Amino acid sequence: MPLPIEIVLFIFLLTTAVVIARLEDLFAAAMLTGIFSLLSAGLFTIMDAVDVAFTEAAVGAGVATVFILCTLSLTAKREYQQPTRILPFIVVGITGAALIYGTLDMPAYGDPDAVPHGHLSAKFIEIEEKAFLSQDKHAAEPAQHGSGEKAVGLPNIVTSILASYRGYDTFGETAVIFTATIGVMLLLRTRRREKKVSPPNRDQMETTS
């Protein structure tokens, strides 16, 4: 019996994470981090979380990789090994165990009786389906619904929800990404300016004297 594609991608994710943790070449680690984000985006797409996949591909594989490369241009290219510390492993292990424990009472993946599928999702799907079937073109028209809600009417229900019902949420995510971009650019610019105006060392002062 062939393995589900979700299991295959998850195995690739674990393998990539282990390799990143063991690498000393920071440039190679940065490239593998982008590959990790692309694998995550593919996994999210298969699980029908298209909006999360878009964000992961754009931010994780795109913007974050560029920021890491910009930071490497101002710092060392290789990692200096530090003494092994047990406390971070304990904290990560406890946090992971708590997260796994919190998922034990969750409904099964794709369960139609799950809470998100029983209230708003059913209403959104009904509105979008009626709007799409009642129009000839992909233009926004009022859905034939008792309360008069307006629908996008696209064939992709996820795109319709992102473009209408979750519009403010998507705008907030864009604002967060923009703010993070500006903050990282300012940090890199300050670091470069300090590097240019750094005072000469002692050997240089003795040579000039």
FIMI-705597 format. One record per residue (C-alpha): residue in three letters; y, x, z. Coordinates in steps of 0.25 Angstrom, whole numbers, plus 5000, padded with zeros to 4 digits. Each point is the difference from the previous one (the first is absolute). Layout:
% FIMI-705597
ALAYXZ;...
This chain:
% FIMI-705597
MET500050005000;PRO501350064996;LEU501150035011;PRO501249904999;ILE501250074995;GLU500749985013;ILE499050095007;VAL500150104989;LEU501550015001;PHE500050005015;ILE499050125000;PHE501050074990;LEU501149975010;LEU499250075012;THR499750124992;THR501450024995;ALA500549995015;VAL499050105005;VAL500450104989;ILE501549985003;ALA499850035014;ARG499250134998;LEU500950054989;GLU501050115003;ASP500750004987;LEU501149905002;PHE500349984985;ALA498549964998;ALA500149915012;ALA501249934994;MET499349974987;LEU498849955007;THR500949915009;GLY500549934987;ILE498649994995;PHE499649935013;SER501249904998;LEU499549974986;LEU498649975006;SER500649915010;ALA500749934990;GLY498849984992;LEU499249955012;PHE501249905003;THR500049954986;ILE498549975001;MET500249925013;ASP501149924993;ALA501150065008;VAL500850034987;ASP501450015008;VAL499550105009;ALA499350084989;PHE501450004993;THR500750055012;GLU498950115003;ALA500050054986;ALA501550014999;VAL500350055014;GLY498750085004;ALA499750064986;GLY501450014995;VAL501250015009;ALA499250065012;THR499450114991;VAL501350044995;PHE500650015014;ILE498850085004;LEU500350104988;CYS501550005003;THR499650045015;LEU499150114995;SER501150064992;LEU500750035013;THR498850045009;ALA498850084999;LYS498949974990;ARG498850025009;GLU499749955014;TYR499950095012;GLN498849975008;GLN500349955014;PRO499050005012;THR499149885000;ARG500549895010;ILE499149895005;LEU501149905004;PRO500449964986;PHE498549974996;ILE499849925013;VAL501349924997;VAL499549974985;GLY498649975005;ILE500549905010;THR501049934990;GLY498949994989;ALA499049945010;ALA501149905004;LEU500349964986;ILE498549994997;TYR499849915012;GLY501249914996;THR499349974986;LEU498749955006;ASP500549865002;MET500749994987;PRO499449914989;ALA499250064989;TYR500650064988;GLY500349884990;ASP499649895010;PRO500749874995;ASP500149955014;ALA500950115005;VAL501349965006;PRO500950064988;HIS499249924990;GLY500149865007;HIS501549985001;LEU501150064992;SER499050064989;ALA499449874996;LYS501449944999;PHE500650124992;ILE498749994991;GLU500249854997;ILE501550014997;GLU499850124991;GLU498849944993;LYS500749874997;ALA501350074995;PHE499250094991;LEU499149894994;SER501349914998;GLN500850104992;ASP499850064986;LYS500850135003;HIS500050095012;ALA501349955004;ALA500349955014;GLU500049855001;PRO499949905012;ALA498649985003;GLN499549855000;HIS499950005015;GLY500449895010;SER501050095008;GLY500650064987;GLU499750155002;LYS500350094989;ALA499050094994;VAL500050134992;GLY498849954991;LEU499450144997;PRO498550014997;ASN499950115011;ILE500149935013;VAL500350135008;THR501250034990;SER500549865002;ILE500050015015;LEU500750145000;ALA501049954991;SER500449875008;TYR499449985013;ARG500050145005;GLY501250044992;TYR500850045013;ASP498850075006;THR499950094987;PHE501550025000;GLY499950055015;GLU498950104996;THR500950054988;ALA501150025010;VAL499150085010;ILE499550094988;PHE501550024996;THR500450045014;ALA498850095002;THR500450074987;ILE501450025003;GLY499650065014;VAL499050104994;MET501150044990;LEU501050035011;LEU499050085008;LEU499650084988;ARG501550024996;THR500450055014;ARG498850095001;ARG500450074987;ARG501450015004;GLU499650075013;LYS499150094992;LYS501250044991;VAL501050035011;SER499050075010;PRO500650135006;PRO499550134996;ASN498950065008;ARG500150135008;ASP499450094989;GLN501049954990;MET501250035009;GLU499550145003;THR499950034985;THR501449954997;SER500650085011;
